[in-house]
Amino acid sequence: MVTDKLALHITNTSYEHFNQNAVREAKRSLLNWLGVAIGAANHESMDMVLNVAKLTASQPQATVLGRNEKVDMLFASLLNGMSSHIYDFDDTLLETVLHPSAPVFPAILAYAENQRKTGRDVLEAFIIGCEVEARLALSIYPSHYWRGWHITGSVGGIGAAAAISKLMGLDVENTIYALGIAATDPTGLREMFGTMTKPYHPGKAAMNGLLAALVGAQGFTSSKQPLEAKRGFLNVLSEENKVELVTEKWGDKWEVEKNSYKPFASGIVTHPAIDAIISIQKEHMLKAEQVESIIITAHPLVKELTGKTDITTGLEGKFSVYHCVAAGFFNLKAGVYEFTDEYVNEPAVKKLRDKISLVIDEKIKEDQAYLTVKLTDGSEVDYYVEHAIGSADSPMTDEQLQEKFIDVTGDIIGLEAKNELIDLVNRFEEVEDLTSFFQLCQPKETANQY
């Protein structure tokens, strides 16, 4: 039996079982996730979903990060999960391209705020939720992903259910029910990439996971084998699976320790190419008129996930390696501005995109790329990236993550609040009352609780 063993692991694991590095990465994950969630708080898609929350008379139970509104726990999970993935700037477990924080932290924080949990409770729940979703992702990847599922949404809801089950202190039986309810409700099709619905996936997964745990806590029954059964999650959602990865060697290491953080606001597989063009430009400072062509040699997933050539919106630009390289060429970065509708339609950017081509090489790894810039004078400039910045082999430093947090949150919250949040997250396990944390995550204006 797999699900009952997993539920036993969840209930028996506590904060004391985590090593220092796992806790450190959980806090780095929180800071990174919090920054991108606040940063996208005013996106038009957030307004749309908030309009629905108002329409349904949502009650003010939990904070919408970066905004003055409060909504019920379920809508807070949905909204904060959405905002954290809108910029595609959140974290990634590279083995499966799972974004672990976006479907789990929103559920945890909504429940923790409403039920007055501590920072230590939040970190404990996140490490467990991350472990569950990551192990599920490893067990069904890659067939699940190639089949068309957005893995962050499909396994993220189960991770969120595991985290909330732990936060609620559920027993083994009710934890099984929570996992089963979440397992029957996977979300996310890759067809939606480049639209508002992609960031909706982790938000809905967070909402589903929280609801599953709340309902499971009531004794609402599900199959006792929702993951491993013939018609259960693992077998229905993938052609092949490695079921043993769900539970084996639990506690030997923690998947959160492998987490990576994006220096660029686009699909993770574009980062090696962006890294390469920025390195070339820092050394040569080429002008666009000098460029005859740019050839990207990269892993097959680059074309599969980010091969868009006909783009007119910023969201589409995130899934175009051609645009990502053009942005890096001109601006030496690929942040929030580089993926606005305005920027992707700039004539100079569009002209350079047309000069860029992609060559697939199955021998190249996901975090590698080779760029050749052919110049109009007949010369060439080459650059090879063995490990892109932000990858496990070239991680962002604490200082870089803090700089990213300050930058991506823009003018939504003040600099003093940003620095206070950085300090709070760095000592999150010591925070007994999260009230000030949530207050700092809102704009200075008094919260409008409807």
DARA-V415702 format. One record per run of one state. SS is the DSSP state (H for helix, E for strand, C for the rest). FROM is the first residue (numbers start at 1). TO is the last residue. Records with the same first field share a line. If there is no record, write none. Layout:
# DARA-V415702
SS->FROM-TO / FROM-TO
This chain:
# DARA-V415702
C->1-2 / 13-14 / 18-19 / 40-43 / 56-61 / 64-69 / 72-72 / 87-91 / 94-97 / 99-104 / 116-118 / 141-142 / 147-148 / 150-150 / 169-171 / 184-188 / 193-195 / 217-232 / 237-242 / 247-249 / 251-252 / 254-254 / 259-259 / 261-267 / 285-287 / 299-299 / 308-313 / 318-319 / 332-336 / 340-340 / 345-346 / 354-355 / 361-368 / 376-379 / 386-397 / 409-414 / 427-427 / 431-434 / 441-448 / 450-450
H->3-12 / 15-17 / 20-39 / 44-55 / 73-86 / 105-115 / 119-140 / 143-146 / 151-168 / 172-183 / 190-192 / 196-216 / 233-236 / 243-246 / 255-258 / 268-284 / 288-290 / 300-306 / 314-317 / 321-331 / 337-339 / 341-344 / 347-353 / 398-408 / 415-426 / 428-430 / 435-440
E->62-63 / 70-71 / 92-93 / 98-98 / 149-149 / 189-189 / 250-250 / 253-253 / 260-260 / 291-298 / 307-307 / 320-320 / 356-360 / 369-375 / 380-385 / 449-449
